[in-house]
Structures are given as structure tokens and as C-alpha cells.
Amino acid sequence: MIVNDVHSGLNATRVAEVIRPSSVAELAALVRERAASGHRLSVSGGRHAMGGQQFLTGEALLDLRGLDRVLALDHERGRVTAEAGIEWPGLMEGYLKLQRERSPQDEPRWGIAQKQTGADRLTLGGALACNAHGRGLLMKPIVGDVESFTLVAPDGRLVDCDRTRRPELFRAAVGGYGMLGPMATVTLRLAPRLKLRRVVRVIDIEDAVHAAQRRVDAGFLYGDFQFDIDPRSPEFLTKGVFSCYQPVPADTPMAAEVRELSAADWTKLLYLAHTDKRKAFELYAQHYLATDGQIYWSDGHQFAGYVDGYHSELDRLLGSSHPSSEMITELYVPPSRLVDFLRAAARRLSERAAQVIYGTIRIIQPDDETLLPWAREFLTCVIFNLHVDHTPGGLEQAAGSFRALNDLALERGGSFYLTYGRFATREQLLAAYPQVPAFLELKRRHDPRGVFSSDWHRWLVATIEG
């Protein structure tokens, strides 16, 4: 059976079979049986990961999306427990339903603090495995929202992990990319569910960090910056749409209808992002400026539509003779080096004729809890979505662009996200993640027979250890 990732489509992998357990007990039994027979397993959720960390060539794939139930809600403390294969829409529907059943006359008090943006059909366990983040202005990665989880050990035992019970496993499994085993259940810390007003401005990057701080000082909770993607513009990467979200009184009315981009609107924008980048940015900015002042729920505003396989239609419209897609990378630099980094990135990407289809900038608070932190300090996070032709030349061109961006971030005291691709050099990996050898050693101690693995894990071991 051939499986692939949803977004880039660059990880076509032949696996022995796909197994989809429907209960925690079935998951534990499957792991126990497979381990006893000497077989290896990889673990997948929504399959958006682009580095191959959810697939293992020739072995069985555990698809956790059958574990999709909300199990409990602590109404007083704001803690929700759910099976790790639940996707974000199901989690939200579940905790809202439980609150409305208890207090039908009241609006629900609790909601998620953050999730990945841009797509919704991603699993809770997957978010922990990659230590995901959203657009919170004062939030660390999602590890800060995790109360506890149950991990399936290589022998099939269910192991409860939190900051005091098995803290070493807690630190390694969040942001451990499934290498220590699948999470069966997760208890997540919710946040007060608030009404927020969106405030939208078009600003220059020189003011972005200061503008973000002004928003924080004014009590805004969320925000990001989508930059100009036109390499012919003098404002390439350095001018953008700055959208932030400010709490408003609970009695603020919600609009009967909220202006949102439709699937057809997104298709048009994506087409223009490939053919007329100036027009694409103008239309995007025009839409977002028109939403200035709209009211959202603090959990609901983080959800957005995503069309699986959208690039096949784009390829047809573009008259492409071969498949293509976009691929994401994230770079992290100190705020003081952001402008310098973006100007250098604009030059390098233009020199390489790289096509930037979409890009955004966020800020992230330090992660002082995980073994492989990608946010070791207060950082700005720059996300590039680059077009990739699925040809040998196109793949090599993309790999070179990603490695060049890694170097630009590292030269400025920053780093890059570990698993969006398998392009980084050994020197880049160790510069950005000096803890990788310690992680691999903990992996061997926890899983000496290598029950859990992936093509990304094998690449990482080969790259670091030779």
C-alpha cells in the first residue's frame, strides 16, 4: 500500500499495511503483538507532516484517527481529556457539547488555547508529537497546554506521563515526533473562552516587532503577519498584513454573518500566487482589511478550511506537465535580527528563483520543558511556503533553498524546524539541535528493539551518526 503526506505529496511510501485501532485497548494489544513478532511500527495522525516522520518503508503504519473520543471534561479547572487521534474540529465539538449539556443557559466557559493554523484535520496527538504552535502572542509551544498524556510503551504497556510522573518521557515525547511510541490519551489545559475583535493593518516589517509589543501591551492575545510574496516588489517579504485579536466584553454581539474566504476565493488566491503575486497580495490584503472589527470566539478564530489535494487542480489550471506542490519551512530568529534576516532571505530566494507562495511571521515564547525545543528563547518565527516541482531538478532546487534559509537563520543566532523535510546537513542539525544525540540515546534506552521508527528517524540517525 502506498501512503503519502497531504500537503507536499513528496513522501510516497510503500508500507506493509495500515492498521487503524478503534480503542486504546486495541492499540496497546497491537503494539504488544507487533513487538513480540519483531515487526516495527510507524505512527500517523492527519498525515500533514512533510518530513516522513509518520511513515516507515515496508512496515505497518498505525493510523490513530480511530481514537477520536472526548473522554472527560473538568468543568472547574478547564481540563479536557480525549483520545489522541481526535482531530481539532471533533475536540472542539466535544468540549462545547459537554459544557452546553451541563449549563444550557450559559455560553461555554472553556476553549482551546491554541492549535496549528492553516488546516484543521490534524490530530491532538500529532500536535504534541511535533510540539505545535499557533498564533498566540504570549504562548509557548503546545507543551505549555499539556497537563498529561498516556504513552504506549514498546511492550504495549500504557504509561502515564506528566511533569512529575516520568518527567523524562514527558520531556522527550512532546516534540519527539512519535519515536517513543503513540500517545493514547491526552489531557489538555483549556483557556477561558473569550470574544475577540480582529484588528487589521498593513504595516512594514521594520515596525512589526514593535507593533506586536504594542498589541501585547494593549492586551491582545493573538496575532500574525502575512508578508508580500512578490520578488519584483521592493517590499518583498518586508510589508504585510498584520492581524491581531483583542478581548472584548462578553456581551459584545456576534455578527449574524462573518466575512470569510470561500474555497473558491482560496483557489483564486493560490492560482494568483503562482501567476500574479502582486495581485494575490493585493486581494489578500483587501480581504483582511475588510474583516477589521469582526468578532470571533477565541477558539473558533483559529480554525480554517483546507482542501486536500488542492494542487492537482492548480497543476491543471497552470498547464503543468508534471505534479507540483508547496512545501513549508519554519525559521526562527531573535527579534533584533528579524529585519536583517528577511532582507537576506529576499536576496537569497530571488537569486535562487524560488517561488514563495505564502508566508507568515509570528512570535513564540521560550520552551523550557522539552528535550528537543525549537523555541529555546523568545523568537520570531518566519514560515515560508515554497513551490516545489516534483522533478529531480525541482526537488534539488527546493532542497538548496531550504538549506540556504537554514544557514541564514543560524548565522543570526536562530534555528529551523526539525522535521519539515530531510534536507538539513549534519552541521546544521547539530547547530540548531545540539540535544539530538541525547534524544537518540534516550530513544535507544526506551525502545531498545526499535519497535517505533520512521523514514525520518532512519535519516536522522544516518545523518548524525553516519
PAVEX-509948 format. One record per residue (C-alpha): x, y, z; residue in one letter. Coordinates in steps of 0.25 Angstrom, whole numbers, plus 5000, padded with zeros to 4 digits. Layout:
<rs>
XYZA ...
</rs>
This chain:
<rs>
500050005000M 500550144996I 500350255006V 500750405005N 500650535013D 499550625010V 500150755007H 501450735000S 501150604994G 502650574994L 502650455003N 502050344995A 502450215004T 502150075002R 501650015015V 501249875019A 499949915023E 499150025030V 498549985044I 497450075050R 497150035064P 495750075070S 496150075085S 497250095094V 497249955098A 497349905083E 498450005081L 499249945093A 499049805088A 499449835074L 500749895079V 500949775088R 500749675077E 501549745067R 502749765076A 502749615080A 502749575066S 503949665063G 503249765054H 503349915054R 502350015054L 502150165050S 501050255055V 500250355047S 499150455050G 498550555040G 499750525030R 500150665028H 501550645033A 502550665022M 503850605027G 503450465026G 503350445042Q 501950375041Q 502350265030F 503350145030L 503650075017T 503249935017G 502649935031E 501249945037A 500650085039L 499850115051L 498750215048D 498250275061L 496950345055R 496050235060G 496350285074L 495450405073D 494650425086R 494550535097V 494650455110L 494450555121A 494450705124L 494750765137D 493850885137H 494450955149E 495950945145R 495750955130G 496450815126R 495950735115V 496350585113T 496250525099A 496850415091E 498050455084A 497550425070G 496450525071I 496450645061E 496350785065W 494850805060P 494450685068G 495150725080L 494450865080M 493150805077E 493250705088G 493650805099Y 492650905095L 491550805095K 491950755109L 491850895114Q 490550925108R 489950805113E 490350845127R 489950995126S 488951005114P 488651155118Q 490151195118D 491251215107E 492351105109P 493451165118R 494651085113W 495351065099G 496651025093I 497751125095A 498451095082Q 498550995070K 499250995057Q 498651095047T 498451075033G 497850935034A 496850865044D 496850715041R 498150695049L 498150615062T 498350655076L 499450545078G 500150595065G 500150735071A 500850685083L 501850605075A 502250725067C 502150825079N 501250905070A 500951055072H 499851155068G 499751305067R 499751335082G 500551455085L 500951415099L 500951265098M 502051165097K 501851035088P 500750945092I 501550875102V 501050985111G 499650945110D 499850795113V 499450745126E 499850595124S 499750485114F 499750335113T 500850275105L 500850135099V 502250075102A 502949985092P 502449865100D 500949915099G 500849965114R 500150095116L 501050195123V 500450315129D 501350435127C 501350575133D 502350675139R 502550595152T 502250455147R 503250405137R 503750545134P 504850495125E 503850435116L 502950555117F 504050645112R 504450555101A 503150505095A 502550645094V 503350695081G 503850545080G 503150525066Y 502550395071G 503950325073M 503650285087L 502250225083G 500850275081P 500050355091M 498750285094A 498050395102T 498350545105V 497950635116T 497950775111L 497950905119R 496850995113L 496751145113A 495651245117P 494751255104R 494651395101L 494151485090K 495151555082L 495251675072R 496051655060R 496951785057V 497651785043V 498651885038R 499651875026V 501051915032I 502551905029D 503451795035I 504251905042E 503051935051D 502551785052A 503251745065V 502951885072H 501551875067A 501451735073A 501951785086Q 500951905086R 499851805083R 500351715095V 500351835104D 498951875100A 498451735104G 498351665090F 498451515091L 498751465077Y 499351525064G 500251495052D 500751565040F 500651515025Q 501651575016F 501751615002D 502151504993I 502551574980D 504051574978P 503951684968R 503451774979S 504351864987P 503551814999E 503751664996F 503651605010L 503651735017T 502251785016K 501051715020G 499651695027V 499751705042F 498451635048S 498351635063C 497151595073Y 496751675085Q 495751625096P 494451705097V 493351705107P 492551575108A 491251645104D 491851695091T 490951635080P 491451535070M 491151575055A 490051495048A 491051465037E 492551475037V 493351515025R 494251395021E 494951345009L 494251235002S 494851114996A 494751184982A 495451304988D 496551224993W 496751154979T 496751284972K 497751344982L 498651214981L 498551224966Y 498951374966L 500151334976A 500751254965H 500451344953T 500251494958D 500851504972K 500551654973R 499151634970K 499051524980A 499651604991F 498651724988E 497451634988L 497851565001Y 498151705008A 496851755003Q 496051635009H 496751645022Y 496551795023L 495051775021A 495051685033T 495551795042D 494651795054G 493951665053Q 493751585066I 494151435068Y 494251335079W 495651315084S 495551165080D 494751185067G 495651285060H 496751185060Q 496051095050F 496151105035A 495851025023G 496850935015Y 496550865002V 497350735002D 498050714988G 497750854984Y 499050854976H 498550754965S 497450854961E 498550964961L 499450884952D 498350864942R 498051014942L 499551044941L 499650944929G 500850874937S 501450754930S 501750694944H 501250694958P 501650804968S 501250854982S 501650944993E 502650915004M 502750985017I 503951025025T 504051105038E 505251185042L 505451255056Y 506251375059V 506351475070P 505451595068P 506651685067S 507151615055R 505751595048L 505851705038V 507351675034D 506951525033F 505751555024L 506551655015R 507651545013A 506551435011A 505951525000A 507251534993R 507551394994R 506151344990L 506251434978S 507551394974E 507151244974R 505851284967A 505051214978A 503551234977Q 502951284991V 501451244990I 501151295005Y 501851335017G 501551385031T 502251435043I 501951405058R 502551415071I 502751305081I 503151295095Q 504251205100P 504051055102D 504851015115D 504150885116E 504450795104T 505750715101L 505750765086L 505250905088P 505150985075W 504851115082A 505951125092R 505751275095E 504751385091F 504751375076L 504151425063T 503651305055C 503651325040V 502951225031I 503151205016F 502251125007N 503151094995L 502651044981H 503350904978V 503350844965D 503250684966H 504450664957T 505950634961P 506350774957G 505150834965G 505450754977L 506950794977E 506550934975Q 505650934987A 506650864996A 507650964993G 506751074996S 506351015010F 507850995013R 508151135009A 507051185018L 507551105030N 508951165028D 508351305029L 507551275042A 508751205048L 509751315045E 508751415052R 508751325065G 507451255061G 507051115056S 506051045048F 504950945050Y 505450805050L 504450715042T 503850795031Y 504850725021G 506050635021R 506950745015F 507850795026A 509250765027T 509950695039R 510550825043E 509250905042Q 508550795050L 509550805062L 509650955062A 508150965063A 507850845072Y 509150805080P 508250715088Q 507950615076V 509050515081P 508450515095A 507050495089F 507550375081L 508150315093E 506850325101L 506150265089K 507050145090R 506850125105R 505350145104H 505250055091D 506449965090P 505849875080R 505449995071G 503949965071V 503650105067F 504350165055S 504150245042S 504850285030D 505150425036W 505750355049H 506650265040R 507050385032W 507350465045L 508150345051V 508950335038A 509250485037T 509650505051I 510450365053E 510850325039G 
</rs>
